[in-house]
Amino acid sequence: MIYNADQIKNTLSTILHTQSELLAAEVLDMALAEIVMFDRDFNTDLYRLDLRIPAVRFAQIDKTPKQIERLEEKIREKLWKLGIDVDGSSISAVRILPQMTIGQGAVSIALPTQSDENRIWRANRLRIFISHVSRIKVEASALKNSLLPLGFDGFVAHDDIEPTLEWHREIEFALRSMHTLCALITPDYNTSKWCDQEIGYALGRAVPVVLINCGTDPYGLMGKHQALRGRLSAPDELAARIFDVLAKQEQLNASLTEGLVDALVNAPSYANAKSTTKRLASLEKNLSKDQIGRMLIAARDNSQVREAINVPEQIQAMAKRARVSTPTAATELDEDIPF
């Protein structure tokens, strides 16, 4: 039987992204996949899915004891659920291996560590890389701010890279760890030395890409994707349209929902609390009991949520349907308790 290794890899990646198994999904995203026959059990050919990842990333993951083995088992469990085994053949194993290093002159890919990702991105947000020419950096920053109450954390190179850090490396780290990319396609977009490469990186990683027609249509490899028409002068409106597009991407649902909950918990204004709660209501089926509990705490402890018109009532209604009650406030330790 002939198996399509890339089709299997991409399907498993979609499943694991959707289930927020981000490390396993990352391994699949960066891996060179191959199906190899490794044994024969009576009349059944036994195949294995080999996933070769960059040696540097392999070394980082392998530092945690048994982490590689746990990831292999997690991917194997999902592989079994694809139901692709047939009489006479079976894919029964998964191996994660380092790619073989090659000689001088090869192009290396920068791979971010966890501390790199923590520096670049806000925790608990959907990570969106905003690709743009430097001429519109002010408008790109405004869009980033409009995306905040919708659960996103935007990366705008001209704002987010510290002057002391290597420019190329930080952009590569952001591209490697983003969940999605938004490209602001202006008439001078293809004159940039960076923008086309950023789009290519996103398409190569198969992450969702949102194209915004800001005066010109997409071209080249991105030309097959339909673009939204947007006004850079109306960032709130544009952010809402981006949300609506990405909310339909099932593999992003978990990250987007978590991002909205975090945005509500930290809402800085009544208006932000109202718009965020409205979005959460549209994704109510994705909310976990823990997330609803955090929303209830926000309605109790964050005055911008508590005093926003109809917001606490909407949260209570969602909690009632999910049978979640407001967590008890933390009590201070009794001073008489011995330590």
Beta strands, then each sheet from edge to edge (+ up, - down):
strand 1: 32-41
strand 2: 44-53
strand 3: 89-98
strand 4: 126-131
strand 5: 152-155
strand 6: 180-185
strand 7: 209-213
strand 8: 228-229
sheet 1: 1+ 2- 3-
sheet 2: 5+ 4+ 6+ 7+ 8+
end
